[in-house]
């Protein structure tokens, strides 16, 4: 990261001293850098607005930019801190890794680093430079505008910058020119996925869906049990029956987890976790058996007589999951137990 930062700083220092007399506006595009170079004079500069998307950057307001990702506005006050009658303004949008100078579980949003340089001087502004970054929807207060503060350890700082966000756009206002970015707080981004009302609605929808599923599974199991007595040699019916039983066990485990977790009994929580793990594994087992039996019936067809077939598939689909759960618990019994999913209500 340090070498990348040096390269970016070196590029800025070069661009700010390059003058295109015949072309005051110069656009430079590469895979990871988009630069708008504005050559101007003290008497001519009245502010600038630069718009960039994934492949283009321009300060020409007559040019339509499709799906702009960054919009930058410079106040005309920028020229007040300069002494040279002719100067360059370098506005660059760099593509950097999301982990660029990351700190405290945060990342650079969209991997976008914005560099703004005017002349060879640093300055503080009374009218702020503003830039807006468009991004995918993020939780409230999860984004923060920062600038790159150079020192013994280069780091992000939000001093002199304010942040306003509506979820899909973050607008930053800063009172100086330097390198800027928007940081995404991963902790807050992960913990605010569900508000209490949404979580409650989803819980009720889940309970209703599981209830309907259980009713029809009971009907299916009753039908298959009656059918298996009439067609004792039909293994397909018995496999369907066991598959329905495994799905029923999984549904019951989900419902019991929803209802019983409120008791906050750790032993009960461990038992439910073990049962849930076993139910999921047995369901996968019977789904695999269904596929294997379908292969025997449709693809192989001949010489499919397997001795003790039903006993063997039951040992595989019911026995192996039990063995896996026992080994998991024996190796580390702490793998089963209470786990809390944090919502915005608990922040």
C-alpha positions as YAML, in Angstrom:
chain: A
units: angstrom
residues:
- id: 1
  name: UNK
  ca: [0.00, 0.00, 0.00]
- id: 2
  name: UNK
  ca: [2.88, 2.37, 0.79]
- id: 3
  name: UNK
  ca: [4.37, 1.95, -2.70]
- id: 4
  name: UNK
  ca: [0.96, 2.59, -4.30]
- id: 5
  name: UNK
  ca: [0.57, 5.78, -2.26]
- id: 6
  name: UNK
  ca: [4.02, 6.98, -3.34]
- id: 7
  name: UNK
  ca: [3.17, 6.35, -7.00]
- id: 8
  name: UNK
  ca: [-0.11, 8.27, -6.68]
- id: 9
  name: UNK
  ca: [1.62, 11.23, -4.97]
- id: 10
  name: UNK
  ca: [4.36, 11.25, -7.62]
- id: 11
  name: UNK
  ca: [1.78, 11.24, -10.43]
- id: 12
  name: UNK
  ca: [-0.05, 14.20, -8.85]
- id: 13
  name: UNK
  ca: [3.19, 16.19, -8.53]
- id: 14
  name: UNK
  ca: [3.97, 15.57, -12.19]
- id: 15
  name: UNK
  ca: [0.53, 16.49, -13.48]
- id: 16
  name: UNK
  ca: [0.30, 19.71, -11.53]
- id: 17
  name: UNK
  ca: [3.43, 21.01, -13.31]
- id: 18
  name: UNK
  ca: [2.45, 20.00, -16.86]
- id: 19
  name: UNK
  ca: [0.88, 22.75, -18.99]
- id: 20
  name: UNK
  ca: [-1.03, 22.27, -22.25]
- id: 21
  name: UNK
  ca: [-1.08, 25.76, -23.75]
- id: 22
  name: UNK
  ca: [-3.19, 24.80, -26.76]
- id: 23
  name: UNK
  ca: [-5.57, 22.61, -24.74]
- id: 24
  name: UNK
  ca: [-6.49, 23.91, -21.27]
- id: 25
  name: UNK
  ca: [-8.65, 20.84, -20.56]
- id: 26
  name: UNK
  ca: [-6.93, 17.48, -20.74]
- id: 27
  name: UNK
  ca: [-8.45, 14.09, -19.98]
- id: 28
  name: UNK
  ca: [-6.21, 11.14, -19.13]
- id: 29
  name: UNK
  ca: [-7.74, 7.67, -18.89]
- id: 30
  name: UNK
  ca: [-6.12, 4.39, -17.82]
- id: 31
  name: UNK
  ca: [-7.48, 1.21, -16.30]
- id: 32
  name: UNK
  ca: [-7.07, 2.40, -12.71]
- id: 33
  name: UNK
  ca: [-6.82, 6.19, -13.05]
- id: 34
  name: UNK
  ca: [-9.09, 8.83, -14.58]
- id: 35
  name: UNK
  ca: [-7.70, 12.38, -14.59]
- id: 36
  name: UNK
  ca: [-9.22, 15.73, -15.53]
- id: 37
  name: UNK
  ca: [-6.46, 18.30, -15.88]
- id: 38
  name: UNK
  ca: [-7.67, 21.91, -15.92]
- id: 39
  name: UNK
  ca: [-5.13, 24.55, -16.96]
- id: 40
  name: UNK
  ca: [-6.37, 28.02, -16.05]
- id: 41
  name: UNK
  ca: [-5.46, 31.45, -14.75]
- id: 42
  name: UNK
  ca: [-6.42, 33.48, -11.70]
- id: 43
  name: UNK
  ca: [-8.73, 35.72, -13.68]
- id: 44
  name: UNK
  ca: [-10.42, 32.89, -15.59]
- id: 45
  name: UNK
  ca: [-11.23, 30.36, -12.90]
- id: 46
  name: UNK
  ca: [-14.78, 30.56, -11.51]
- id: 47
  name: UNK
  ca: [-15.09, 27.12, -10.02]
- id: 48
  name: UNK
  ca: [-15.42, 23.73, -11.66]
- id: 49
  name: UNK
  ca: [-17.62, 20.66, -11.63]
- id: 50
  name: UNK
  ca: [-16.22, 17.29, -12.65]
- id: 51
  name: UNK
  ca: [-18.28, 14.13, -13.21]
- id: 52
  name: UNK
  ca: [-16.89, 10.61, -13.50]
- id: 53
  name: UNK
  ca: [-18.25, 7.14, -14.09]
- id: 54
  name: UNK
  ca: [-16.56, 3.75, -14.43]
- id: 55
  name: UNK
  ca: [-14.90, 4.64, -17.74]
- id: 56
  name: UNK
  ca: [-14.95, 8.45, -18.22]
- id: 57
  name: UNK
  ca: [-14.27, 11.76, -16.51]
- id: 58
  name: UNK
  ca: [-15.18, 15.26, -17.73]
- id: 59
  name: UNK
  ca: [-15.68, 18.84, -16.62]
- id: 60
  name: UNK
  ca: [-17.69, 19.67, -19.73]
- id: 61
  name: UNK
  ca: [-21.25, 20.19, -18.48]
- id: 62
  name: UNK
  ca: [-22.61, 19.79, -22.00]
- id: 63
  name: UNK
  ca: [-21.39, 16.19, -22.05]
- id: 64
  name: UNK
  ca: [-23.87, 13.65, -20.69]
- id: 65
  name: UNK
  ca: [-22.24, 11.13, -18.35]
- id: 66
  name: UNK
  ca: [-24.17, 7.86, -18.03]
- id: 67
  name: UNK
  ca: [-24.42, 6.37, -14.52]
- id: 68
  name: UNK
  ca: [-22.11, 8.88, -12.80]
- id: 69
  name: UNK
  ca: [-20.36, 7.40, -9.77]
- id: 70
  name: UNK
  ca: [-18.49, 10.51, -8.59]
- id: 71
  name: UNK
  ca: [-19.39, 14.21, -8.82]
- id: 72
  name: UNK
  ca: [-16.87, 16.82, -7.63]
- id: 73
  name: UNK
  ca: [-17.49, 20.56, -7.23]
- id: 74
  name: UNK
  ca: [-14.69, 23.07, -6.65]
- id: 75
  name: UNK
  ca: [-15.47, 26.61, -5.41]
- id: 76
  name: UNK
  ca: [-13.86, 29.57, -7.20]
- id: 77
  name: UNK
  ca: [-12.21, 30.44, -3.89]
- id: 78
  name: UNK
  ca: [-9.53, 27.86, -4.73]
- id: 79
  name: UNK
  ca: [-7.64, 30.51, -6.73]
- id: 80
  name: UNK
  ca: [-7.36, 32.85, -3.72]
- id: 81
  name: UNK
  ca: [-4.60, 30.76, -2.18]
- id: 82
  name: UNK
  ca: [-2.49, 30.71, -5.35]
- id: 83
  name: UNK
  ca: [0.14, 33.21, -6.44]
- id: 84
  name: UNK
  ca: [1.04, 32.04, -9.94]
- id: 85
  name: UNK
  ca: [-1.09, 33.68, -12.68]
- id: 86
  name: UNK
  ca: [-1.31, 30.31, -14.46]
- id: 87
  name: UNK
  ca: [-1.86, 27.06, -12.63]
- id: 88
  name: UNK
  ca: [-3.16, 23.53, -13.05]
- id: 89
  name: UNK
  ca: [-6.01, 21.91, -11.18]
- id: 90
  name: UNK
  ca: [-5.66, 18.14, -11.11]
- id: 91
  name: UNK
  ca: [-8.79, 16.12, -10.31]
- id: 92
  name: UNK
  ca: [-8.14, 12.39, -10.37]
- id: 93
  name: UNK
  ca: [-10.24, 9.36, -9.52]
- id: 94
  name: UNK
  ca: [-8.13, 6.34, -8.62]
- id: 95
  name: UNK
  ca: [-9.18, 2.70, -8.36]
- id: 96
  name: UNK
  ca: [-7.61, 1.28, -5.20]
- id: 97
  name: UNK
  ca: [-8.13, -1.93, -3.20]
- id: 98
  name: UNK
  ca: [-11.02, -1.76, -0.73]
- id: 99
  name: UNK
  ca: [-8.47, -2.51, 2.01]
- id: 100
  name: UNK
  ca: [-6.37, 0.57, 1.11]
- id: 101
  name: UNK
  ca: [-5.09, 1.94, 4.46]
- id: 102
  name: UNK
  ca: [-8.02, 0.15, 6.09]
- id: 103
  name: UNK
  ca: [-8.54, 0.65, 9.81]
- id: 104
  name: UNK
  ca: [-11.02, -0.51, 12.47]
- id: 105
  name: UNK
  ca: [-12.90, -2.92, 10.20]
- id: 106
  name: UNK
  ca: [-13.61, -0.32, 7.51]
- id: 107
  name: UNK
  ca: [-13.00, -0.33, 3.78]
- id: 108
  name: UNK
  ca: [-12.80, 2.21, 0.96]
- id: 109
  name: UNK
  ca: [-16.28, 2.36, -0.55]
- id: 110
  name: UNK
  ca: [-16.31, 1.36, -4.25]
- id: 111
  name: UNK
  ca: [-12.47, 1.28, -4.08]
- id: 112
  name: UNK
  ca: [-12.54, 4.98, -5.06]
- id: 113
  name: UNK
  ca: [-9.80, 7.43, -4.07]
- id: 114
  name: UNK
  ca: [-10.27, 11.06, -5.16]
- id: 115
  name: UNK
  ca: [-7.28, 13.35, -5.51]
- id: 116
  name: UNK
  ca: [-7.71, 17.13, -5.86]
- id: 117
  name: UNK
  ca: [-4.67, 19.39, -6.27]
- id: 118
  name: UNK
  ca: [-4.46, 23.07, -7.23]
- id: 119
  name: UNK
  ca: [-1.03, 24.47, -8.05]
- id: 120
  name: UNK
  ca: [1.78, 23.43, -5.73]
- id: 121
  name: UNK
  ca: [0.25, 24.77, -2.52]
- id: 122
  name: UNK
  ca: [-1.96, 23.35, 0.18]
- id: 123
  name: UNK
  ca: [-4.79, 25.55, 1.40]
- id: 124
  name: UNK
  ca: [-7.82, 25.70, 3.61]
- id: 125
  name: UNK
  ca: [-11.11, 26.91, 2.15]
- id: 126
  name: UNK
  ca: [-13.99, 28.87, 3.60]
- id: 127
  name: UNK
  ca: [-16.33, 27.44, 0.94]
- id: 128
  name: UNK
  ca: [-15.90, 23.70, 0.97]
- id: 129
  name: UNK
  ca: [-15.02, 21.44, -1.92]
- id: 130
  name: UNK
  ca: [-17.80, 18.87, -2.27]
- id: 131
  name: UNK
  ca: [-17.89, 15.45, -3.84]
- id: 132
  name: UNK
  ca: [-20.70, 12.90, -4.07]
- id: 133
  name: UNK
  ca: [-20.14, 9.16, -4.37]
- id: 134
  name: UNK
  ca: [-22.97, 6.97, -5.68]
- id: 135
  name: UNK
  ca: [-23.02, 3.43, -4.35]
- id: 136
  name: UNK
  ca: [-25.24, 0.46, -3.56]
- id: 137
  name: UNK
  ca: [-27.70, 0.91, -0.70]
- id: 138
  name: UNK
  ca: [-25.94, 0.99, 2.67]
- id: 139
  name: UNK
  ca: [-27.31, 1.20, 6.25]
- id: 140
  name: UNK
  ca: [-27.70, 4.60, 7.85]
- id: 141
  name: UNK
  ca: [-24.53, 6.12, 9.35]
- id: 142
  name: UNK
  ca: [-22.32, 3.37, 7.89]
- id: 143
  name: UNK
  ca: [-20.38, 5.70, 5.54]
- id: 144
  name: UNK
  ca: [-17.92, 8.43, 6.50]
- id: 145
  name: UNK
  ca: [-16.03, 11.03, 4.47]
- id: 146
  name: UNK
  ca: [-12.29, 11.08, 5.14]
- id: 147
  name: UNK
  ca: [-9.07, 12.48, 3.73]
- id: 148
  name: UNK
  ca: [-5.57, 11.06, 3.62]
- id: 149
  name: UNK
  ca: [-3.37, 12.60, 6.30]
- id: 150
  name: UNK
  ca: [0.32, 12.16, 5.60]
- id: 151
  name: UNK
  ca: [2.77, 11.65, 8.45]
- id: 152
  name: UNK
  ca: [4.98, 9.06, 10.07]
- id: 153
  name: UNK
  ca: [2.06, 6.71, 9.58]
- id: 154
  name: UNK
  ca: [-0.27, 7.68, 6.75]
- id: 155
  name: UNK
  ca: [-3.87, 7.34, 7.89]
- id: 156
  name: UNK
  ca: [-7.45, 8.45, 7.25]
- id: 157
  name: UNK
  ca: [-8.87, 11.44, 9.09]
- id: 158
  name: UNK
  ca: [-12.30, 13.13, 9.03]
- id: 159
  name: UNK
  ca: [-11.14, 16.47, 10.40]
- id: 160
  name: UNK
  ca: [-12.66, 19.32, 8.39]
- id: 161
  name: UNK
  ca: [-15.03, 17.00, 6.52]
- id: 162
  name: UNK
  ca: [-18.78, 16.54, 6.95]
- id: 163
  name: UNK
  ca: [-20.85, 13.58, 5.74]
- id: 164
  name: UNK
  ca: [-24.42, 13.41, 4.46]
- id: 165
  name: UNK
  ca: [-25.88, 10.15, 3.14]
- id: 166
  name: UNK
  ca: [-29.27, 9.01, 1.88]
- id: 167
  name: UNK
  ca: [-28.33, 5.33, 1.64]
- id: 168
  name: UNK
  ca: [-27.38, 5.27, -2.05]
- id: 169
  name: UNK
  ca: [-25.32, 8.48, -2.21]
- id: 170
  name: UNK
  ca: [-22.80, 9.96, 0.21]
- id: 171
  name: UNK
  ca: [-22.09, 13.70, -0.09]
- id: 172
  name: UNK
  ca: [-18.87, 15.01, 1.42]
- id: 173
  name: UNK
  ca: [-17.86, 18.60, 2.14]
- id: 174
  name: UNK
  ca: [-14.24, 19.32, 3.09]
- id: 175
  name: UNK
  ca: [-12.43, 22.61, 3.72]
- id: 176
  name: UNK
  ca: [-9.13, 21.66, 2.06]
- id: 177
  name: UNK
  ca: [-7.69, 19.94, -1.01]
- id: 178
  name: UNK
  ca: [-6.00, 16.55, -0.80]
- id: 179
  name: UNK
  ca: [-6.85, 12.87, -1.32]
- id: 180
  name: UNK
  ca: [-10.37, 11.90, -0.29]
- id: 181
  name: UNK
  ca: [-12.40, 8.71, 0.08]
- id: 182
  name: UNK
  ca: [-15.60, 7.40, 1.63]
- id: 183
  name: UNK
  ca: [-15.09, 4.70, 4.23]
- id: 184
  name: UNK
  ca: [-17.68, 1.99, 4.84]
- id: 185
  name: UNK
  ca: [-17.96, 0.79, 8.45]
- id: 186
  name: UNK
  ca: [-18.15, -3.00, 8.09]
- id: 187
  name: UNK
  ca: [-19.31, -3.54, 11.69]
- id: 188
  name: UNK
  ca: [-22.26, -1.21, 11.31]
- id: 189
  name: UNK
  ca: [-22.94, -2.41, 7.79]
- id: 190
  name: UNK
  ca: [-23.20, -5.98, 9.03]
- id: 191
  name: UNK
  ca: [-25.19, -5.28, 12.16]
- id: 192
  name: UNK
  ca: [-27.90, -3.09, 10.72]
- id: 193
  name: UNK
  ca: [-29.18, -5.52, 8.14]
- id: 194
  name: UNK
  ca: [-32.64, -5.81, 9.72]
- id: 195
  name: UNK
  ca: [-34.71, -3.32, 11.63]
- id: 196
  name: UNK
  ca: [-36.93, -4.74, 14.44]
- id: 197
  name: UNK
  ca: [-40.17, -4.43, 12.45]
- id: 198
  name: UNK
  ca: [-38.74, -6.28, 9.45]
- id: 199
  name: UNK
  ca: [-37.27, -8.97, 11.71]
- id: 200
  name: UNK
  ca: [-40.64, -9.44, 13.42]
- id: 201
  name: UNK
  ca: [-42.50, -9.67, 10.09]
- id: 202
  name: UNK
  ca: [-40.03, -12.22, 8.77]
- id: 203
  name: UNK
  ca: [-40.43, -14.30, 11.94]
- id: 204
  name: UNK
  ca: [-44.21, -14.47, 11.50]
- id: 205
  name: UNK
  ca: [-43.89, -15.28, 7.79]
- id: 206
  name: UNK
  ca: [-41.45, -18.07, 8.67]
- id: 207
  name: UNK
  ca: [-43.80, -19.51, 11.31]
- id: 208
  name: UNK
  ca: [-46.77, -19.47, 8.94]
- id: 209
  name: UNK
  ca: [-44.73, -21.07, 6.13]
- id: 210
  name: UNK
  ca: [-43.37, -23.78, 8.43]
- id: 211
  name: UNK
  ca: [-46.88, -24.46, 9.78]
- id: 212
  name: UNK
  ca: [-48.29, -24.96, 6.28]
- id: 213
  name: UNK
  ca: [-45.33, -27.16, 5.36]
- id: 214
  name: UNK
  ca: [-45.81, -29.34, 8.46]
- id: 215
  name: UNK
  ca: [-49.52, -29.85, 7.74]
- id: 216
  name: UNK
  ca: [-48.89, -31.10, 4.21]
- id: 217
  name: UNK
  ca: [-45.90, -33.19, 5.30]
- id: 218
  name: UNK
  ca: [-48.10, -34.98, 7.86]
- id: 219
  name: UNK
  ca: [-50.65, -35.65, 5.11]
- id: 220
  name: UNK
  ca: [-47.89, -36.94, 2.79]
- id: 221
  name: UNK
  ca: [-46.38, -39.17, 5.50]
- id: 222
  name: UNK
  ca: [-49.81, -40.65, 6.30]
- id: 223
  name: UNK
  ca: [-50.41, -41.38, 2.61]
- id: 224
  name: UNK
  ca: [-46.98, -42.99, 2.11]
- id: 225
  name: UNK
  ca: [-47.39, -45.12, 5.25]
- id: 226
  name: UNK
  ca: [-50.71, -46.44, 3.96]
- id: 227
  name: UNK
  ca: [-49.25, -47.00, 0.49]
- id: 228
  name: UNK
  ca: [-46.15, -48.79, 1.78]
- id: 229
  name: UNK
  ca: [-48.33, -51.46, 3.42]
- id: 230
  name: UNK
  ca: [-50.04, -52.18, 0.09]
- id: 231
  name: UNK
  ca: [-46.79, -52.10, -1.94]
- id: 232
  name: UNK
  ca: [-44.29, -53.66, 0.45]
- id: 233
  name: UNK
  ca: [-41.65, -54.22, -2.24]
- id: 234
  name: UNK
  ca: [-41.79, -50.71, -3.68]
- id: 235
  name: UNK
  ca: [-38.67, -49.01, -2.30]
- id: 236
  name: UNK
  ca: [-39.57, -45.68, -3.92]
- id: 237
  name: UNK
  ca: [-42.53, -45.21, -1.56]
- id: 238
  name: UNK
  ca: [-40.36, -45.97, 1.49]
- id: 239
  name: UNK
  ca: [-37.65, -43.55, 0.34]
- id: 240
  name: UNK
  ca: [-40.25, -40.81, -0.20]
- id: 241
  name: UNK
  ca: [-41.59, -41.55, 3.29]
- id: 242
  name: UNK
  ca: [-38.17, -41.18, 4.91]
- id: 243
  name: UNK
  ca: [-37.47, -38.00, 2.94]
- id: 244
  name: UNK
  ca: [-40.73, -36.46, 4.18]
- id: 245
  name: UNK
  ca: [-39.89, -37.47, 7.75]
- id: 246
  name: UNK
  ca: [-36.47, -35.76, 7.50]
- id: 247
  name: UNK
  ca: [-38.08, -32.57, 6.15]
- id: 248
  name: UNK
  ca: [-40.67, -32.69, 8.95]
- id: 249
  name: UNK
  ca: [-37.89, -33.02, 11.56]
- id: 250
  name: UNK
  ca: [-36.12, -30.00, 10.08]
- id: 251
  name: UNK
  ca: [-39.32, -27.89, 10.07]
- id: 252
  name: UNK
  ca: [-40.06, -28.87, 13.67]
- id: 253
  name: UNK
  ca: [-36.53, -27.92, 14.70]
- id: 254
  name: UNK
  ca: [-36.91, -24.49, 13.13]
- id: 255
  name: UNK
  ca: [-40.22, -23.91, 14.93]
- id: 256
  name: UNK
  ca: [-38.82, -25.12, 18.27]
- id: 257
  name: UNK
  ca: [-35.84, -22.79, 17.87]
- id: 258
  name: UNK
  ca: [-38.17, -19.83, 17.32]
- id: 259
  name: UNK
  ca: [-40.35, -20.69, 20.33]
- id: 260
  name: UNK
  ca: [-37.87, -22.04, 22.87]
- id: 261
  name: UNK
  ca: [-34.89, -19.71, 22.50]
- id: 262
  name: UNK
  ca: [-36.73, -17.16, 24.65]
- id: 263
  name: UNK
  ca: [-36.31, -19.47, 27.67]
- id: 264
  name: UNK
  ca: [-32.53, -18.78, 27.58]
- id: 265
  name: UNK
  ca: [-31.64, -22.27, 28.84]
- id: 266
  name: UNK
  ca: [-28.18, -23.09, 27.55]
- id: 267
  name: UNK
  ca: [-28.56, -26.89, 27.76]
- id: 268
  name: UNK
  ca: [-31.82, -26.71, 25.79]
- id: 269
  name: UNK
  ca: [-30.10, -24.50, 23.23]
- id: 270
  name: UNK
  ca: [-27.31, -27.07, 22.77]
- id: 271
  name: UNK
  ca: [-29.84, -29.90, 22.34]
- id: 272
  name: UNK
  ca: [-31.76, -27.88, 19.73]
- id: 273
  name: UNK
  ca: [-28.54, -27.04, 17.86]
- id: 274
  name: UNK
  ca: [-27.48, -30.71, 17.77]
- id: 275
  name: UNK
  ca: [-30.95, -31.73, 16.61]
- id: 276
  name: UNK
  ca: [-30.99, -29.03, 13.91]
- id: 277
  name: UNK
  ca: [-27.56, -30.10, 12.63]
- id: 278
  name: UNK
  ca: [-28.64, -33.76, 12.52]
- id: 279
  name: UNK
  ca: [-31.91, -32.89, 10.72]
- id: 280
  name: UNK
  ca: [-30.12, -30.91, 8.01]
- id: 281
  name: UNK
  ca: [-27.56, -33.66, 7.42]
- id: 282
  name: UNK
  ca: [-30.20, -36.39, 7.29]
- id: 283
  name: UNK
  ca: [-32.23, -34.33, 4.81]
- id: 284
  name: UNK
  ca: [-29.16, -34.08, 2.56]
- id: 285
  name: UNK
  ca: [-28.67, -37.82, 3.00]
- id: 286
  name: UNK
  ca: [-32.18, -38.72, 1.89]
- id: 287
  name: UNK
  ca: [-32.00, -36.30, -1.02]
- id: 288
  name: UNK
  ca: [-28.85, -38.11, -2.11]
- id: 289
  name: UNK
  ca: [-30.59, -41.47, -1.70]
- id: 290
  name: UNK
  ca: [-33.48, -40.20, -3.84]
- id: 291
  name: UNK
  ca: [-31.01, -39.33, -6.60]
- id: 292
  name: UNK
  ca: [-29.22, -42.68, -6.31]
- id: 293
  name: UNK
  ca: [-32.49, -44.64, -6.41]
- id: 294
  name: UNK
  ca: [-33.63, -42.64, -9.45]
- id: 295
  name: UNK
  ca: [-30.37, -43.60, -11.17]
- id: 296
  name: UNK
  ca: [-31.00, -47.28, -10.44]
- id: 297
  name: UNK
  ca: [-34.59, -47.16, -11.71]
- id: 298
  name: UNK
  ca: [-34.13, -45.03, -14.85]
- id: 299
  name: UNK
  ca: [-30.48, -45.33, -15.92]
- id: 300
  name: UNK
  ca: [-29.15, -48.71, -14.79]
- id: 301
  name: UNK
  ca: [-32.50, -50.59, -14.82]
- id: 302
  name: UNK
  ca: [-31.02, -54.13, -14.96]
- id: 303
  name: UNK
  ca: [-29.09, -55.94, -12.21]
- id: 304
  name: UNK
  ca: [-30.27, -53.45, -9.58]
- id: 305
  name: UNK
  ca: [-31.09, -56.00, -6.90]
- id: 306
  name: UNK
  ca: [-29.11, -55.02, -3.78]
- id: 307
  name: UNK
  ca: [-29.26, -57.25, -0.72]
- id: 308
  name: UNK
  ca: [-30.70, -55.55, 2.36]
- id: 309
  name: UNK
  ca: [-31.16, -52.41, 0.21]
- id: 310
  name: UNK
  ca: [-33.58, -50.58, 2.52]
- id: 311
  name: UNK
  ca: [-31.52, -51.31, 5.63]
- id: 312
  name: UNK
  ca: [-28.33, -50.09, 3.97]
- id: 313
  name: UNK
  ca: [-29.79, -46.81, 2.72]
- id: 314
  name: UNK
  ca: [-31.36, -46.16, 6.14]
- id: 315
  name: UNK
  ca: [-27.98, -46.70, 7.82]
- id: 316
  name: UNK
  ca: [-26.41, -44.26, 5.34]
- id: 317
  name: UNK
  ca: [-29.04, -41.50, 5.49]
- id: 318
  name: UNK
  ca: [-29.87, -41.78, 9.23]
- id: 319
  name: UNK
  ca: [-26.64, -43.25, 10.62]
- id: 320
  name: UNK
  ca: [-23.86, -41.21, 8.99]
- id: 321
  name: UNK
  ca: [-25.40, -37.83, 10.06]
- id: 322
  name: UNK
  ca: [-25.59, -39.15, 13.64]
- id: 323
  name: UNK
  ca: [-21.93, -40.15, 13.47]
- id: 324
  name: UNK
  ca: [-20.90, -36.72, 12.11]
- id: 325
  name: UNK
  ca: [-22.80, -34.91, 14.88]
- id: 326
  name: UNK
  ca: [-21.25, -37.13, 17.57]
- id: 327
  name: UNK
  ca: [-17.74, -36.53, 16.24]
- id: 328
  name: UNK
  ca: [-18.36, -32.75, 16.00]
- id: 329
  name: UNK
  ca: [-19.60, -32.62, 19.58]
- id: 330
  name: UNK
  ca: [-16.76, -34.81, 20.81]
- id: 331
  name: UNK
  ca: [-14.06, -32.72, 19.12]
- id: 332
  name: UNK
  ca: [-15.47, -29.36, 20.25]
- id: 333
  name: UNK
  ca: [-18.71, -29.28, 22.23]
- id: 334
  name: UNK
  ca: [-18.67, -25.45, 22.15]
- id: 335
  name: UNK
  ca: [-19.58, -25.58, 18.46]
- id: 336
  name: UNK
  ca: [-23.21, -26.06, 19.57]
- id: 337
  name: UNK
  ca: [-24.99, -23.48, 21.70]
- id: 338
  name: UNK
  ca: [-26.39, -19.98, 21.88]
- id: 339
  name: UNK
  ca: [-25.71, -17.57, 19.02]
- id: 340
  name: UNK
  ca: [-27.21, -14.08, 18.84]
- id: 341
  name: UNK
  ca: [-27.92, -12.29, 15.55]
- id: 342
  name: UNK
  ca: [-27.71, -8.56, 16.27]
- id: 343
  name: UNK
  ca: [-30.29, -6.21, 14.73]
- id: 344
  name: UNK
  ca: [-30.43, -2.42, 14.82]
- id: 345
  name: UNK
  ca: [-32.67, -2.60, 17.88]
- id: 346
  name: UNK
  ca: [-29.78, -3.86, 20.00]
- id: 347
  name: UNK
  ca: [-27.31, -1.15, 19.00]
...
